[in-house]
Amino acid sequence: MQSKDAIISRIKELFEREEHPAKALLVTEEKVARKIYYIEAGIARAWFQSDGKEITFQFISEGQFISSFESFLNNDSSWYNIETIEPVIVYSVSVKEFRRKMALFPHIRDFYNNYVQQRLLAYQQLFISRIRDSPEERYRQLLREHPETVQRVPQHYIASYLGITSVSLSRIRNRR
């Protein structure tokens, strides 16, 4: 199997380089996702509307792939939006072309399958954490595991991710 760096280099050769400003929607809720992105630089968030409020459930940054996987797998509407938080440099490929490239390049398919497995584990951890842990415990975990996210992402998005208000997040941060 090829190294991760070699596979990323290959992806950059095969995918199209794009630059997007902050606040750009890469995937739109209730529309079919047409592309898969690999983030080289920048950070984005995945979010959806609920009762008129934006609910952030994931931050995606350098070295990660993003798309609406239910849309990708089922050619169905996305359940959420993916929006850039800061300017990003991404490498993109259409879903159709990505499927073709996975068939042509087994190392890309294997890399993608491993990536999806890791994301599944991360989603399971997030799901269990939402049930088991308090917002303060989830914040401490985010701070421990992804300190760069806490520094780069506006407080109101972090509060949304934790399921609390910005005021509650300020209180948690002041308890340090």
Secondary structure, 3 states (H helix, E strand, C coil): CCCHHHHHHHHHHHCEEEEECCCCEEECCCCECCEEEEEEECEEEEEEEECCEEEEEEEEECCCEECCHHHHHHCCECCCEEEECCCEEEEEEEHHHHHHHHHHCHHHHHHHHHHHHHHHHHHHHHHHHHHHCCHHHHHHHHHHHCHHHHHHCCHHHHHHHHCCCHHHHHHHHHCC
